[in-house]
Amino acid sequence: MATVEQQVLSTTEQLTLSSPLKVGDVELRNRNIMSAMTRNRSIPVNVPNDANVEYYTQRAEGGAGLIVTEGVLVSPQGTTWPHAPGLWSKEQTEAWKKVTSSVHEAGGKIFAQLWHVGRIAHNDMPEQKKSGKPVPGPSALAARGGEGHYVRFGLPKEDGHSVPVPLENPRAVVEEFKVAGANAKEAGFDGVEIHSANGYIIHQFLDNTSNHRTDEWGGSPENRARLGLEIAKALVDIWGSGHVGIKISPAGGYNDMGMTMDDTLSTYNYYIKELLALNIAYITIGRYRENTDVEYDGKKRATPHDVLESYGPIFKHAEARTTTKLFLNGGLSPAEANELIGSGKMDGAVFGWLWIGNPDLQTRIEKGAELVYMPDVTQLYDSKTDAPRGGYSDYPKGTY
């Protein structure tokens, strides 16, 4: 029997957001992917609840081809998001079963984004204390830009992210991802996405401005990519390559990331080629966004470049050896997404912002209905009313 993608390709119609796609071993009804977005609603602490079930179910009913959960912590960590969910315990695993079951009943597919923040944390946060470990990182270099982020938790306003303790054995982090990956499978997810972007622990090892190690985990692109690749291989062993995706953000910026252009290209060319050799389901590349770039000492932090032009050819050259799909994330409009998919420059579009205020985004796009471009930003990370639903799962469907 032909796959849904083959059925589409047998026609003369141009591919669009609404065209089905086989991603690894997972059949998607369309190419509209809901991005991972931290929403901080797993109240009281890191266990999914009924509001989370409602939120993800709404997006499945609203036509998402694939839902990627918010970042799911692989271990207790002192983040600025105390209500971010985890996947290291039996209680969390059982709670996620309610989410995956409801999404599947609504006809959706859902991957868990596995997340370790590394140095973007504080030693005095309750969850960090509960872990019994200091904030970790590749090297003893604190990320800039965290000042004031912890003041609402009673810490001094001048406090930023803690100076991390260099990991003596980074394979301990690989083990944490393995536990969370196995729990995700038990919880009924369709796969997992590795969070290798946005200045968190895997990205910290990749970037030579945060990784000054001189052992097998630092120095060359091959050594700096080792943590991400070992995590990917461990999850492929658990899930099979067709159920593992990854997100990267080569341009950096956010959370004090960014290398020279030469180092960026050499690092990510190597990293992507090795990921393609694993034949994972997909790689989502975040493109440079000026509005998420940061400035230190009067200078922008990121390394702006066109990620599709820089890395897209690597996928084309590997087509005969891999089925890994290329997704793009970062400020896409539906019209631009259709153009890039139709031209063959990418396989699917990852929308974040548009899925917040449009629980039925794909349906609205297909029906030509009006979209909400500006959700209630005062309730992005907590509810001012009707907690935890306010500004989260209380957005109405569109009018068709």
C-alpha positions as CSV (number, residue, x, y, z in Angstrom):
1,M,0.0,0.0,0.0
2,A,1.3,3.4,-0.9
3,T,2.1,5.8,1.9
4,V,0.2,9.0,2.2
5,E,3.2,10.9,0.9
6,Q,3.5,8.7,-2.2
7,Q,-0.2,9.2,-2.8
8,V,0.3,12.9,-2.9
9,L,3.4,12.7,-5.1
10,S,1.5,10.6,-7.6
11,T,-0.5,13.7,-8.5
12,T,0.6,16.8,-10.3
13,E,-0.4,19.0,-7.4
14,Q,2.3,21.2,-5.8
15,L,3.1,20.2,-2.2
16,T,1.8,22.6,0.5
17,L,1.3,22.8,4.2
18,S,-1.8,20.6,3.8
19,S,0.1,17.8,2.0
20,P,0.6,14.6,4.0
21,L,4.2,13.5,4.9
22,K,5.9,10.5,6.2
23,V,8.4,11.5,8.8
24,G,10.6,8.6,9.8
25,D,8.1,5.9,10.7
26,V,5.3,8.3,11.5
27,E,2.6,9.3,9.0
28,L,1.5,12.9,9.3
29,R,-1.7,14.2,7.9
30,N,-0.1,17.5,6.9
31,R,3.2,19.4,7.2
32,N,2.1,21.9,9.8
33,I,4.1,21.2,13.0
34,M,3.4,22.8,16.3
35,S,6.6,23.9,17.9
36,A,7.7,23.2,21.4
37,M,6.8,26.2,23.6
38,T,7.4,26.5,27.3
39,R,4.1,27.6,28.8
40,N,4.8,26.9,32.5
41,R,1.3,25.4,33.3
42,S,2.2,22.0,34.9
43,I,0.9,23.1,38.3
44,P,1.8,22.6,41.1
45,V,5.2,21.3,40.1
46,N,6.4,19.5,36.9
47,V,3.5,17.0,36.6
48,P,1.1,17.4,33.6
49,N,-2.5,18.2,34.5
50,D,-6.0,18.4,33.0
51,A,-5.2,21.8,31.5
52,N,-2.2,20.3,29.7
53,V,-4.5,17.6,28.3
54,E,-7.0,20.1,27.1
55,Y,-4.4,22.4,25.5
56,Y,-2.7,19.6,23.4
57,T,-6.0,18.0,22.5
58,Q,-7.3,21.3,21.2
59,R,-4.3,21.6,18.9
60,A,-4.7,18.0,17.7
61,E,-8.4,18.7,17.0
62,G,-7.3,21.9,15.2
63,G,-5.4,19.9,12.6
64,A,-1.7,19.9,13.7
65,G,0.2,17.4,11.6
66,L,2.6,16.9,14.5
67,I,2.6,18.3,18.0
68,V,5.9,18.8,19.7
69,T,5.4,19.3,23.4
70,E,6.9,22.1,25.4
71,G,10.4,21.3,26.7
72,V,10.1,18.3,29.1
73,L,12.8,18.3,31.7
74,V,14.8,15.1,31.9
75,S,15.8,15.7,35.5
76,P,15.1,18.1,38.4
77,Q,16.7,21.5,37.5
78,G,16.7,25.0,38.9
79,T,15.1,26.7,35.9
80,T,13.1,29.9,35.9
81,W,10.1,27.7,34.9
82,P,9.1,25.8,38.1
83,H,5.9,24.6,36.4
84,A,7.6,23.1,33.3
85,P,6.8,19.4,33.1
86,G,9.3,16.5,33.5
87,L,9.7,12.9,32.5
88,W,12.0,11.4,35.1
89,S,9.3,9.9,37.4
90,K,6.5,7.3,37.3
91,E,4.0,10.0,38.4
92,Q,5.0,12.2,35.4
93,T,4.9,9.3,33.0
94,E,1.4,8.3,34.1
95,A,0.2,11.9,33.7
96,W,1.6,12.2,30.2
97,K,-0.4,9.1,29.2
98,K,-3.6,11.2,29.6
99,V,-2.1,13.7,27.2
100,T,-1.0,11.2,24.5
101,S,-4.2,9.2,24.7
102,S,-6.4,12.3,24.2
103,V,-4.2,13.6,21.3
104,H,-4.4,10.2,19.6
105,E,-8.2,10.1,20.0
106,A,-8.3,13.4,18.3
107,G,-6.3,12.0,15.4
108,G,-3.1,13.7,16.2
109,K,0.6,12.7,16.6
110,I,2.8,14.0,19.4
111,F,6.5,13.9,20.2
112,A,8.0,14.8,23.6
113,Q,10.8,17.4,23.4
114,L,13.4,16.3,25.9
115,W,15.2,19.2,27.6
116,H,18.1,19.8,29.9
117,V,18.9,23.5,30.5
118,G,22.5,23.0,31.7
119,R,23.9,26.4,32.9
120,I,20.6,28.3,32.4
121,A,19.6,27.7,36.0
122,H,20.3,28.8,39.6
123,N,21.7,26.7,42.5
124,D,19.3,28.2,45.0
125,M,16.1,27.3,43.1
126,P,14.1,24.6,44.9
127,E,14.3,22.0,42.1
128,Q,18.1,22.4,41.9
129,K,18.4,21.9,45.6
130,K,16.1,18.8,45.3
131,S,18.4,17.3,42.7
132,G,21.3,17.4,45.2
133,K,23.6,18.6,42.4
134,P,25.0,21.9,41.4
135,V,24.1,23.6,38.1
136,P,26.1,21.8,35.4
137,G,27.7,22.9,32.2
138,P,30.6,22.1,29.9
139,S,32.9,24.7,31.6
140,A,32.8,27.1,34.5
141,L,31.4,29.9,32.4
142,A,28.1,31.6,33.4
143,A,25.7,32.6,30.7
144,R,25.1,36.3,30.6
145,G,21.7,37.9,30.6
146,G,20.0,36.1,33.5
147,E,20.1,39.0,35.9
148,G,16.7,39.6,37.5
149,H,15.2,36.4,36.1
150,Y,15.1,34.8,39.6
151,V,13.9,37.8,41.7
152,R,10.3,36.6,41.6
153,F,11.4,33.5,43.5
154,G,12.9,35.6,46.3
155,L,16.5,35.6,45.1
156,P,18.5,38.9,44.8
157,K,17.7,41.0,41.8
158,E,21.3,41.1,40.8
159,D,21.6,37.3,40.6
160,G,21.9,35.8,37.2
161,H,22.4,32.3,36.1
162,S,24.8,30.4,38.3
163,V,28.4,29.7,37.3
164,P,28.1,26.0,36.3
165,V,30.2,23.2,37.7
166,P,31.9,21.5,34.7
167,L,30.5,18.0,34.2
168,E,33.1,15.5,35.2
169,N,31.4,12.8,33.1
170,P,28.9,14.2,30.5
171,R,27.7,10.7,29.9
172,A,25.6,11.2,33.1
173,V,23.5,13.6,31.0
174,V,23.2,11.0,28.3
175,E,21.8,8.6,31.0
176,E,19.2,11.2,32.0
177,F,18.0,11.5,28.4
178,K,17.8,7.7,28.2
179,V,15.6,7.5,31.3
180,A,13.3,10.3,29.9
181,G,13.3,8.7,26.5
182,A,12.2,5.3,27.9
183,N,9.5,7.0,30.0
184,A,8.3,8.9,26.9
185,K,7.8,5.6,25.1
186,E,6.0,4.2,28.1
187,A,3.8,7.3,28.2
188,G,2.6,6.6,24.6
189,F,4.3,9.4,22.7
190,D,4.9,8.8,18.9
191,G,8.5,9.9,19.3
192,V,10.9,12.3,20.9
193,E,12.6,15.5,19.9
194,I,16.0,16.3,21.3
195,H,16.3,20.0,22.4
196,S,19.8,20.8,21.0
197,A,19.0,24.5,20.5
198,N,18.6,27.9,22.3
199,G,21.6,27.8,24.5
200,Y,20.7,24.7,26.6
201,I,23.1,22.0,27.6
202,I,23.7,20.3,24.2
203,H,24.0,23.7,22.6
204,Q,26.4,24.7,25.3
205,F,28.7,21.8,24.4
206,L,28.4,22.6,20.7
207,D,29.4,26.2,21.1
208,N,33.1,27.0,21.7
209,T,32.3,30.2,23.6
210,S,30.6,28.2,26.4
211,N,32.7,25.0,26.0
212,H,36.4,25.5,26.8
213,R,37.1,21.9,27.6
214,T,40.4,20.2,26.5
215,D,39.2,16.6,26.8
216,E,37.1,14.4,24.4
217,W,34.1,16.7,24.9
218,G,35.7,20.0,23.8
219,G,38.0,21.6,21.2
220,S,37.2,20.3,17.7
221,P,33.7,20.2,16.2
222,E,33.8,16.4,16.5
223,N,34.4,16.6,20.2
224,R,31.9,19.5,20.9
225,A,29.2,17.5,19.0
226,R,29.8,14.4,20.9
227,L,27.2,15.0,23.6
228,G,24.4,15.6,21.2
229,L,25.3,12.7,19.0
230,E,25.6,10.3,21.9
231,I,22.2,11.4,23.1
232,A,20.8,10.9,19.6
233,K,22.3,7.4,19.4
234,A,21.0,6.4,22.8
235,L,17.5,7.5,21.9
236,V,17.7,5.7,18.5
237,D,18.5,2.6,20.4
238,I,15.4,3.0,22.5
239,W,13.0,4.2,19.8
240,G,14.4,3.4,16.4
241,S,15.7,6.2,14.2
242,G,12.2,6.8,12.7
243,H,10.9,8.2,15.9
244,V,13.6,10.6,16.9
245,G,13.9,14.2,15.9
246,I,16.1,17.1,16.9
247,K,16.0,20.9,17.0
248,I,19.1,23.1,16.4
249,S,19.6,26.8,16.3
250,P,23.0,27.5,14.6
251,A,22.7,31.3,14.6
252,G,22.7,31.4,18.4
253,G,22.1,34.6,20.2
254,Y,19.5,33.5,22.8
255,N,21.1,32.5,26.2
256,D,24.5,33.9,25.3
257,M,25.3,31.6,22.3
258,G,27.2,32.4,19.1
259,M,30.5,31.5,17.5
260,T,32.4,33.1,14.5
261,M,30.8,32.3,11.1
262,D,33.6,29.9,10.2
263,D,33.3,28.0,13.5
264,T,29.5,28.0,13.2
265,L,29.6,26.5,9.7
266,S,32.2,23.9,10.4
267,T,30.5,22.8,13.6
268,Y,27.0,22.5,12.2
269,N,28.1,21.0,8.9
270,Y,29.7,18.2,10.8
271,Y,26.8,17.9,13.3
272,I,24.1,17.7,10.6
273,K,26.0,15.2,8.5
274,E,26.4,12.9,11.5
275,L,22.8,13.3,12.4
276,L,21.8,12.4,8.8
277,A,24.0,9.4,9.0
278,L,21.8,8.2,11.9
279,N,18.7,8.6,9.6
280,I,16.7,10.2,12.3
281,A,13.1,11.3,11.5
282,Y,13.7,15.0,11.1
283,I,16.0,18.0,11.9
284,T,14.3,21.3,12.8
285,I,16.5,24.3,12.1
286,G,15.7,27.5,13.9
287,R,16.5,30.5,11.7
288,Y,18.0,33.8,12.9
289,R,15.4,36.1,14.5
290,E,16.5,39.6,15.3
291,N,13.8,39.9,18.0
292,T,15.3,37.0,20.0
293,D,18.9,38.1,19.6
294,V,20.5,39.7,22.6
295,E,23.0,42.5,23.1
296,Y,26.0,42.5,25.4
297,D,28.4,45.4,25.7
298,G,26.7,47.1,22.8
299,K,27.1,44.2,20.4
300,K,24.6,41.7,19.1
301,R,25.4,38.1,20.3
302,A,24.1,36.0,17.4
303,T,25.8,34.9,14.1
304,P,23.1,35.8,11.5
305,H,23.1,33.7,8.4
306,D,20.5,32.0,6.1
307,V,20.2,28.6,7.6
308,L,18.3,27.1,4.6
309,E,21.0,28.3,2.2
310,S,23.8,27.2,4.5
311,Y,22.6,23.7,5.5
312,G,19.8,22.8,3.0
313,P,22.4,21.5,0.5
314,I,23.7,19.0,3.1
315,F,20.2,17.3,3.1
316,K,20.1,17.3,-0.8
317,H,23.5,15.6,-1.0
318,A,22.4,13.0,1.5
319,E,19.1,12.2,-0.1
320,A,20.2,8.8,-1.5
321,R,21.4,7.7,2.0
322,T,18.8,9.2,4.4
323,T,15.1,9.9,4.7
324,T,15.6,12.6,7.4
325,K,13.2,15.5,6.8
326,L,14.2,19.2,7.0
327,F,11.8,21.4,9.0
328,L,12.2,25.2,9.5
329,N,11.2,27.2,12.5
330,G,11.2,30.9,13.2
331,G,8.7,33.6,12.1
332,L,7.2,31.7,9.2
333,S,3.9,32.8,7.7
334,P,1.6,30.2,6.2
335,A,2.2,31.8,2.7
336,E,6.0,31.6,3.1
337,A,5.7,28.0,4.4
338,N,3.7,27.0,1.3
339,E,6.3,28.6,-1.0
340,L,9.3,26.9,0.7
341,I,7.5,23.5,0.8
342,G,6.4,23.9,-2.8
343,S,9.9,24.8,-4.0
344,G,11.4,21.8,-2.2
345,K,13.6,23.8,0.1
346,M,12.0,22.3,3.2
347,D,9.7,19.4,4.1
348,G,7.6,21.0,6.8
349,A,6.9,24.2,8.7
350,V,7.2,24.5,12.5
351,F,5.0,27.2,13.9
352,G,5.1,28.4,17.5
353,W,3.5,31.8,18.0
354,L,0.6,31.1,15.7
355,W,-0.5,28.0,17.6
356,I,-0.9,30.0,20.8
357,G,-3.9,32.0,19.9
358,N,-5.1,29.7,17.1
359,P,-5.9,26.3,18.7
360,D,-7.2,25.3,15.2
361,L,-4.4,26.9,13.2
362,Q,-4.3,24.3,10.4
363,T,-8.1,24.3,10.0
364,R,-8.2,28.1,9.8
365,I,-5.4,28.0,7.1
366,E,-7.3,25.4,5.1
367,K,-10.6,27.3,5.4
368,G,-9.1,30.7,4.8
369,A,-10.3,32.0,8.2
370,E,-8.8,34.9,10.1
371,L,-5.8,34.2,12.2
372,V,-4.9,35.6,15.6
373,Y,-1.4,37.1,15.2
374,M,-1.1,38.6,18.7
375,P,-2.1,36.4,21.6
376,D,-2.4,37.7,25.2
377,V,1.3,38.2,26.0
378,T,0.5,38.9,29.7
379,Q,-0.5,35.3,30.0
380,L,2.2,33.5,28.1
381,Y,3.8,31.9,31.1
382,D,1.1,32.1,33.8
383,S,-2.6,32.7,34.0
384,K,-4.0,36.0,35.4
385,T,-7.5,34.5,35.7
386,D,-8.9,31.0,35.6
387,A,-5.5,29.4,36.3
388,P,-4.0,27.5,34.7
389,R,-6.4,27.8,31.6
390,G,-6.3,31.6,31.2
391,G,-4.3,32.6,28.2
392,Y,-3.5,28.9,27.6
393,S,-6.4,26.6,26.8
394,D,-9.2,29.2,26.7
395,Y,-8.6,30.6,23.1
396,P,-11.7,30.0,21.0
397,K,-11.9,28.2,17.6
398,G,-12.1,30.4,14.6
399,T,-15.2,31.2,12.5
400,Y,-15.3,29.3,9.3
